[in-house]
Structures are given as structure tokens and as C-alpha cells.
Amino acid sequence: MASRSLPYTQLLGLLSFILLLVTTTTMAVRVGVILHKPSAPTLPVFREAPAFRNGDQCGTREADQIHIAMTLDTNYLRGTMAAVLSLLQHSTCPENLSFHFLSLPHFENDLFSSIKSTFPYLNFKIYQFDPNLVRSKISKSIRQALDQPLNYARIYLADIIPSSVDRIIYLDSDLVVVDDIEKLWHVEMEGKVVAAPEYCHANFTHYFTKTFWSDPLLVKVLEGKRPCYFNTGVMVVDVNKWRKGMYTQKVEEWMTIQKQKRIYHLGSLPPFLLIFAGDIKAVNHRWNQHGLGGDNFEGRCRTLHPGPISLLHWSGKGKPWLRLDSRKPCIVDHLWAPYDLYRSSRHSLEE
């Protein structure tokens, strides 16, 4: 049988179709690779902070070090930088501040470079926090940000930092300190594990569910305790007592019960209340003017409470850098703005 050849125009059309098909397939493969390729988050760029030096009265011994712990969440890094600047700026002995940062794996190098370029003289170390320690124990709360593994890193702090550290101040990233942190550091613990501003006569019915209050065994835990609330974003912790008392395991036990029965709404706070409520060393309220971020749902503006202030804390949904960038700031957000080192910020200190 004689072979039949395709006319030139049909052959050209067929080749064009094949070429188009191959190109489209290749693009699809490339797009697929791009979409599934993991990538590190792009960190904000910050200006270099001034160098802060010790006064003549500052000691140089290991015992003169003030240990501060914070998390390094890439979404809150701008807040962390502002907090560090405020601590250095108001400290009499800024070179005695020793920072212990907790971060998720794989980001340490980028975070180290970011901190080192912003604070060349800062005494700090970054520790890996394994999210698998807590991921299976986290229950969904009223706000997604409260459900992130790093929000629970403070529970494991005593197990991560060096054993030589026997006291540490834990601070959230959405705050600024406007006083010398050494004053808080030297609080007399009076045998307590935790020291923090305390707010008594709290209504605990808001923190725990009907399931909790209907279980006699669970309710018994609060019997005899003063109904006192404290915010875990500002705490002085006796690390030795925490370790000896195995408080990490105690918090985990309550998280396990929460998984089974859902006994509270918020994230990492309720287990602390169940263990420490009414049994902490109370410090002056000036050390945590909290709630400046509004509630956990809308983040509406709030005003300052009357009285002296040593620490401003934007706990709640609203964060000052986001509200400033949106050009819809609250009045209190302008108190945070002078500490903003974000290079593109319109609200930062002048060069």
C-alpha cells in the first residue's frame, strides 16, 4: 500500500500543536515544582541600633548578668526587635543583659544574621524549639495566633536554657519596656516559682468551660485558691524550682485533659492558672500594662490604666506595627513607634 504523506500545511499545524502541548506540559511541571518547593520566610530588614554601654557602677561578673528569654517568631520579629531596643535603651547596665531566644528549626541562621546586624554588640544565643514537643498537645483556641507551637515554648524554657541559669525573665514580643529591667530582675521571689503582676478578684468562669465546672474533680483543683489572674507574657521564673517541681510535666498534664474534655478556651494561659493561680509572687502592676492590643476578636483600641508604667504590652489581637502600617493606629500605638527599627517604617527613630 502506498504511503500517504500529509500536506505541508497540515504537517505544520501538527508540529505547532505538539510544540504547544510540550510547552504547556513543561510549564505545568515547572509550576508544580515551584508551588511545592518549601521556602524560608523573607525576614524584614532593620536599621542598626545604637551601641549601648554599661555605666561605671555596673559589675562584670557572671552573677551580674540579667537573663531574658523571648521567642523569635518570624511574624513577630518586628515586635521582638522593638522590645530588645527598649530594654537596652532604658537599662543602666545594658551590656549585662543576656538574651535567650527560642526559634523553630531551620530559621536560626537567618534570624541570627538579622539580630546580629541590628544589634552588633548584643549578648544572645538562639535555641531550637522542637514544635513536635507540643504540636499534638495543642487544642484549638479562640485565636489562631494562640495555637502556634512557639506560643507554648515558655513551658519548656527550663529544659532548653543552660542549667547554670537559675532565674530568667520571660517576655512576649509585643511589648516595650520603659524602665530599667534590673528592677524587675531583683524582685524577691519569697520561695515562689513565678513572679508577675497579679490581678485578684478575677472571674474564672470566663476562662473555663461548662465541662470544667460540671466536673467535681476538676473544680476541686481551684478550691482554696485565691481567684487571681496573671498574664504569662511577663514572668520572672525561678528556673531551679521549676525544674525540681517538674512544672513542665504538670502543664502538659492539663493540656492532655484539655484535649480530652475541652475545659478552657484560651491557649497556654489556663494551665498556668490551674497550677499557679493565687500562688505567685505578686509584683507591681506597672510591670505589665497589658491588653493594649484589645480583645482576642476585634483588637479594638484601649486606653492606658491610671498609675505609673514600666512596661507596655500589646496583648490581644491588635499589634502596633500592623495598625501603624494600616494608618489606623490607636493612640497608645504611638508609644511603641519610637522603638521601631524596621527600615521602611515611617514611624521609626530618625537615622
Long-range contacts (C-beta under 8 A, 24 or more apart in sequence): 40-106, 40-107, 40-110, 41-74, 41-107, 43-74, 43-77, 43-110, 43-111, 43-114, 44-77, 44-78, 44-342, 44-343, 45-342, 45-343, 45-344, 46-78, 46-81, 46-114, 46-117, 46-118, 46-341, 46-342, 46-343, 47-118, 47-341, 47-342, 47-343, 47-348, 47-351, 48-117, 48-118, 48-119, 48-120, 49-84, 49-85, 49-88, 49-118, 49-119, 49-341, 51-120, 51-121, 52-88, 52-89, 52-91, 52-94, 52-95, 52-121, 53-94, 53-95, 54-92, 54-93, 54-94, 54-95, 54-96, 55-92, 55-93, 57-92, 57-93, 58-92, 58-93, 58-95, 58-96, 59-93, 59-96, 64-93, 64-96, 65-96, 65-97, 65-98, 66-93, 66-96, 66-97, 66-98, 66-169, 66-181, 66-182, 66-185, 67-98, 67-100, 67-161, 67-165, 67-167, 67-168, 67-169, 68-97, 68-98, 68-99, 68-100, 68-168, 68-169, 68-170, 68-171, 68-181, 69-99, 69-100, 69-101, 69-102, 69-154, 69-157, 69-161, 69-168, 69-169, 69-170, 69-171, 70-99, 70-100, 70-101, 70-102, 70-170, 70-171, 70-172, 70-173, 71-101, 71-102, 71-103, 71-129, 71-150, 71-151, 71-153, 71-154, 71-173, 72-101, 72-102, 72-103, 72-107, 72-111, 72-126, 72-150, 73-103, 73-148, 73-150, 73-173, 74-107, 74-111, 76-173, 76-174, 76-319, 77-111, 77-114, 77-173, 78-321, 78-340, 78-341, 78-342, 79-173, 79-174, 79-175, 79-314, 79-319, 79-320, 79-321, 80-173, 81-115, 81-118, 81-340, 81-341, 81-342, 82-176, 82-321, 82-336, 82-339, 82-340, 82-341, 83-171, 83-173, 83-174, 83-175, 83-176, 83-177, 83-339, 84-115, 84-119, 84-122, 85-119, 85-339, 85-341, 86-176, 86-177, 86-178, 86-339, 87-177, 87-181, 88-119, 88-122, 89-339, 90-177, 90-178, 90-179, 90-180, 90-181, 91-180, 91-181, 91-182, 92-180, 92-182, 93-182, 95-121, 95-123, 97-122, 97-123, 97-181, 98-123, 98-124, 99-123, 99-124, 99-125, 100-124, 100-125, 100-127, 100-157, 100-160, 100-161, 100-165, 100-168, 101-125, 101-126, 101-127, 102-126, 102-127, 102-129, 102-150, 102-153, 102-157, 102-160, 103-127, 103-128, 103-129, 103-150, 104-128, 104-129, 104-131, 104-149, 104-150, 105-129, 105-130, 105-131, 118-341, 127-160, 127-161, 129-153, 129-156, 129-160, 134-255, 137-252, 137-255, 137-256, 137-259, 138-255, 138-267, 139-255, 139-258, 139-259, 139-262, 141-265, 141-266, 141-267, 142-265, 142-266, 142-296, 142-297, 143-267, 143-296, 143-297, 143-317, 145-317, 146-266, 146-267, 146-268, 146-296, 147-267, 151-267, 151-268, 152-267, 152-268, 154-232, 154-235, 154-268, 155-248, 155-251, 155-252, 155-268, 155-271, 156-248, 157-237, 157-239, 158-237, 158-239, 158-242, 158-243, 158-247, 158-248, 159-243, 159-248, 161-239, 165-239, 166-238, 166-239, 166-240, 167-236, 167-237, 167-238, 167-239, 168-236, 168-237, 168-239, 169-234, 169-235, 169-236, 169-237, 170-232, 170-233, 170-234, 170-235, 170-236, 170-237, 171-233, 171-234, 172-233, 172-234, 172-313, 172-315, 174-233, 174-293, 174-313, 174-314, 174-315, 174-319, 174-320, 175-233, 175-234, 175-311, 175-312, 175-313, 175-314, 176-311, 176-312, 176-335, 176-336, 176-339, 177-310, 177-311, 178-309, 178-310, 178-311, 178-312, 179-286, 179-287, 179-309, 179-310, 179-311, 183-310, 184-236, 184-283, 184-287, 184-310, 185-236, 187-236, 187-281, 187-283, 188-281, 189-236, 189-238, 189-281, 190-281, 192-238, 192-241, 192-279, 192-280, 192-281, 193-237, 193-238, 193-241, 193-242, 193-245, 193-247, 193-276, 193-280, 194-230, 194-235, 194-236, 194-237, 194-238, 194-272, 194-276, 194-280, 194-281, 195-235, 195-236, 195-237, 195-280, 195-281, 195-282, 195-283, 196-230, 196-231, 196-232, 196-234, 196-235, 196-236, 196-280, 196-281, 196-282, 196-283, 196-287, 196-288, 197-230, 197-231, 197-234, 197-282, 197-283, 197-284, 197-285, 197-286, 197-287, 197-288, 197-290, 198-228, 198-229, 198-230, 198-280, 198-282, 198-283, 199-228, 199-229, 199-230, 199-285, 200-226, 200-227, 200-228, 200-229, 200-278, 201-227, 202-227, 202-228, 202-229, 203-227, 204-229, 204-273, 204-277, 207-264, 207-265, 207-266, 207-269, 207-270, 207-273, 208-263, 208-264, 208-270, 209-262, 209-263, 209-264, 209-265, 211-261, 211-262, 211-263, 212-261, 212-263, 212-264, 215-261, 215-263, 218-257, 218-263, 221-274, 222-274, 222-277, 225-277, 225-278, 225-279, 226-277, 226-278, 227-277, 227-278, 228-277, 228-278, 228-280, 228-282, 229-273, 229-277, 230-272, 230-273, 230-276, 230-277, 230-280, 231-269, 231-288, 231-290, 231-313, 231-315, 232-268, 232-269, 232-272, 233-288, 233-290, 233-313, 233-315, 234-287, 234-288, 234-290, 234-311, 234-313, 236-281, 236-283, 247-275, 250-275, 251-275, 266-296, 284-310, 286-310, 286-311, 287-311, 288-313, 289-313, 290-315, 291-315, 291-316, 292-316, 292-318, 292-320, 292-330, 292-332, 293-317, 293-318, 293-319, 293-320, 294-318, 294-330, 301-330, 301-331, 301-332, 302-330, 302-332, 303-331, 303-332, 304-332, 312-336, 321-345
